[in-house]
């Protein structure tokens, strides 16, 4: 029975990998997550004029504009696609150590894309991180008078660690210039490592240096980054599948030998 059970585990491991790939739906995952991020950013609004009291907002950004606190925090709390994929990859999708529970871990779109209601926003919801990020971007030469545009395009930078946003900004500015980044502030919402890998990914796909082409199109660079992230997600899924099947194979071999020893022992006792 153990042998049949472990064979069933291997079959379920393969099925679980296919299920996980479908759940991630690497292309659809980006589409769904991006739609939610955009929906979140639409809740972000800029309130102009002097009729709004500071107490009704969380953050005073400039002498002529406010950012609605609850709207901005809600939009910034929305997870981007790469964050969802990272969290999903960290979750086990099959418990190979269990001998009697062979059910893959349930993982559906609603769970993958749901907000963490227990998210602690106290470290950034008053603009603590954004203040540092803002100063760093200004030091790098970005026009901070457009900060409302930056936050509307990618509200998550209000939440992200300043070091991450700054590192990405430094790389993009060094490669393409300040005006390039200002024209596509959504690029600030990625890790620097993903941006650089995206360029490598697009160069491989196009069989040429993609930097010159991306310099002419921010959308092409955005696609390159997303493509690189999806490629790494697939590689991670395949690696997980390989590890799972390897462990299952070793366990099957061990169980087979154990069953054989027990069978021999039982036969000796009958003689």
For each residue, the residues with C-beta under 8 A, 3 or more apart:
1: 4 5
2: 5 6 99 255 258 259
3: 6 7 252 255 256 259
4: 1 7 8
5: 1 2 8 9 99 100 102
6: 2 3 9 10 248 251 252 255
7: 3 4 10 11 252
8: 4 5 11 12 102
9: 5 6 12 13 96 102 248 251 252
10: 6 7 13 14 245 248 249 252
11: 7 8 14 15
12: 8 9 15 16 94 102 103 104
13: 9 10 16 17 94 96 241 244 245 248
14: 10 11 17 18 241 245
15: 11 12 18 19 104
16: 12 13 19 20 93 94 104 105 244
17: 13 14 20 21 93 237 238 240 241 244
18: 14 15 21 22
19: 15 16 22 23 93 104 107
20: 16 17 23 24 88 93 107 237 240
21: 17 18 24 25 26 234 237
22: 18 19 25
23: 19 20 88 107 108 109 112
24: 20 21 29 85 88 112 233 237
25: 21 22 28 29 32
26: 21 29 30 85 230 233 234
27: 30 31 230
28: 25 31 32
29: 24 25 26 32 33 81 84 85 112
30: 26 27 33 34 81 226 230
31: 27 28 34 35
32: 25 28 29 35 36 109 113
33: 29 30 36 37 79 80 81 84 113
34: 30 31 37 38 80 81
35: 31 32 38 39
36: 32 33 39 40 78 113
37: 33 34 40 41 78 79 80 81 156
38: 34 35 41 42
39: 35 36 42 43 78
40: 36 37 43 44 74 75 76 77 78 155
41: 37 38 44 75 78 152 153 154 155
42: 38 39 75
43: 39 40 71 74 75
44: 40 41 67 68 71 72 74 75 151 152 155
45: 67 68 71
46: 65 66 67 68 148 152
47: 52 57 65 66 67 68
48: 64 65 66
49: 52
50:
51:
52: 47 49 56 57 66
53: 56 57
54: 57 60 66
55:
56: 52 53 69
57: 47 52 53 54 60 66 67 68 69
58: 67 69 70 72 73 125 126 127
59: 66 67 69 72 126 127 130
60: 54 57 66
61: 65 66 67 147 148
62: 65 145 147 148
63:
64: 48
65: 46 47 48 61 62 148
66: 46 47 48 52 54 57 59 60 61
67: 44 45 46 47 57 58 59 61 71 72 148 151
68: 44 45 46 47 57 71 72
69: 56 57 58 59 72 73 125
70: 58 73 74
71: 43 44 45 67 68 74 75
72: 44 58 59 67 68 69 75 76 151 155 158
73: 58 69 70 76 77 121 125 158
74: 40 43 44 70 71 77 78
75: 40 41 42 43 44 71 72 78 155 156
76: 40 72 73 124 155 156 157 158 159
77: 40 73 74 115 119 121 159
78: 36 37 39 40 41 74 75 115 155 156
79: 33 37 83 84 87 113 115 156
80: 33 34 37 83 84 156 189
81: 29 30 33 34 37 84 85 226 229
82: 85 86 190 191 194 229
83: 79 80 86 87
84: 29 33 79 80 81 87 88 112 113
85: 24 26 29 81 82 88 89 229 233
86: 82 83 89 90
87: 79 83 84 90 91 112
88: 20 23 24 84 85 91 107 112
89: 85 86 233 236 237 240
90: 86 87
91: 87 88 105 107
92: 95 105
93: 16 17 19 20 104 105 107 240
94: 12 13 16 104 105 244
95: 92 98 101 105
96: 9 13 244 247 248 251
97:
98: 95 101 102
99: 2 5
100: 5
101: 95 98
102: 5 8 9 12 98
103: 12
104: 12 15 16 19 93 94
105: 16 91 92 93 94 95
106: 111
107: 19 20 23 88 91 93 111 112
108: 23 111 112
109: 23 32 112 113
110: 113 114
111: 106 107 108 114
112: 23 24 29 84 87 88 107 108 109
113: 32 33 36 79 84 109 110
114: 110 111
115: 77 78 79 119
116: 119
117:
118:
119: 77 115 116
120: 123
121: 73 77 124 125 159
122: 125
123: 120 128 129
124: 76 121 127 128 129 130 158 159
125: 58 69 73 121 122
126: 58 59
127: 58 59 124 130 131 158
128: 123 124 131 132
129: 123 124 132 133 158 159 160 161 162
130: 59 124 127 133 134 151 157 158
131: 127 128 134 135
132: 128 129 135 136 162
133: 129 130 136 137 157 160 162 165 166
134: 130 131 137 138 144 147
135: 131 132 138 139
136: 132 133 139 140 162 165 166 169
137: 133 134 140 142 144 150 165 166 169
138: 134 135 141 142 144
139: 135 136
140: 136 137 166 169 170 173 178
141: 138 173 178
142: 137 138 146 150 169 178 181 182
143: 146 182
144: 134 137 138 147
145: 62
146: 142 143 149 150 182
147: 61 62 134 144 150 151
148: 46 61 62 65 67 151 152
149: 146 152 153 185
150: 137 142 146 147 153 154 157 185 188
151: 44 67 72 130 147 148 154 155 157 158
152: 41 44 46 148 149 155
153: 41 149 150 184 185 186
154: 41 150 151 157 185 186 188 189
155: 40 41 44 72 75 76 78 151 152 158 159
156: 37 75 76 78 79 80 159 160 189
157: 76 130 133 150 151 154 160 165 185 188 189
158: 72 73 76 124 127 129 130 151 155
159: 76 77 121 124 129 155 156
160: 129 133 156 157 164 165 189
161: 129 164 165
162: 129 132 133 136 165 166
163: 166 167
164: 160 161 167 168 191 192
165: 133 136 137 157 160 161 162 168 169 188
166: 133 136 137 140 162 163 169 170
167: 163 164 170 171 191 192
168: 164 165 171 172 187 188 190 191 192 195
169: 136 137 140 142 165 166 172 173 181 188
170: 140 166 167 173 174 192
171: 167 168 174 175 192 195 196
172: 168 169 175 176 180 181 187 188 195
173: 140 141 169 170 176 177 178 180 181
174: 170 171
175: 171 172 199 211 215
176: 172 173 180 181 214 215 221
177: 173 180 181
178: 140 141 142 173 181 182
179: 182 183
180: 172 173 176 177 183 184 215 218
181: 142 169 172 173 176 177 178 184 185 187 188
182: 142 143 146 178 179 185
183: 179 180 218
184: 153 180 181 187 218 219 221 222
185: 149 150 153 154 157 181 182 188
186: 153 154 189 222
187: 168 172 181 184 190 195 218 221 222 225
188: 150 154 157 165 168 169 172 181 185
189: 80 154 156 157 160 186
190: 82 168 187 194 195 198 225
191: 82 164 167 168 194 195
192: 164 167 168 170 171 195 196
193: 196 197
194: 82 190 191 197 198 225 228 229
195: 168 171 172 187 190 191 192 198 199 221 225
196: 171 192 193 199 200
197: 193 194 200 201 225 228 229 232
198: 190 194 195 201 202 221 224 225 226 227 228 229
199: 175 195 196 202 203 210 211 214 221 224
200: 196 197 203 204 228
201: 197 198 204 205 224 227 228 231
202: 198 199 205 206 210 213 214 220 221 223 224 227 228
203: 199 200 206 207 208 209 210 211
204: 200 201 207
205: 201 202 210 227
206: 202 203 210 213
207: 203 204
208: 203 213
209: 203 212
210: 199 202 203 205 206 213 214 220 224
211: 175 199 203 214 215
212: 209 215 216
213: 202 206 208 210 216 217 220
214: 176 199 202 210 211 217 218 220 221 224
215: 175 176 180 211 212
216: 212 213 220
217: 213 214 220 221
218: 180 183 184 187 214 221 222
219: 184 222 223
220: 202 210 213 214 216 217 223 224
221: 176 184 187 195 198 199 202 214 217 218 224 225
222: 184 186 187 218 219 225 226
223: 202 219 220 226 227
224: 198 199 201 202 210 214 220 221 227 228
225: 187 190 194 195 197 198 221 222 228 229
226: 30 81 198 222 223 229 230
227: 198 201 202 205 223 224 230 231
228: 194 197 198 200 201 202 224 225 231 232
229: 81 82 85 194 197 198 225 226 232 233
230: 26 27 30 226 227 233 234
231: 201 227 228 234 235
232: 197 228 229 235 236
233: 24 26 85 89 229 230 236 237
234: 21 26 230 231 237 238
235: 231 232 238 239
236: 89 232 233 239 240
237: 17 20 21 24 89 233 234 240 241
238: 17 234 235 241 242
239: 235 236 242 243
240: 17 20 89 93 236 237 243 244
241: 13 14 17 237 238 244 245
242: 238 239 245 246
243: 239 240 246 247
244: 13 16 17 94 96 240 241 247 248
245: 10 13 14 241 242 248 249
246: 242 243 249 250
247: 96 243 244 250 251
248: 6 9 10 13 96 244 245 251 252
249: 10 245 246 252 253
250: 246 247 253 254
251: 6 9 96 247 248 254 255
252: 3 6 7 9 10 248 249 255 256
253: 249 250 256 257
254: 250 251 257 258
255: 2 3 6 251 252 258 259
256: 3 252 253 259 260
257: 253 254 260 261
258: 2 254 255 261 262
259: 2 3 255 256 262 263
260: 256 257 263 264
261: 257 258 264 265
262: 258 259 265 266
263: 259 260 266 267
264: 260 261 267 268
265: 261 262 268 269
266: 262 263 269 270
267: 263 264 270 271
268: 264 265 271
269: 265 266
270: 266 267
271: 267 268
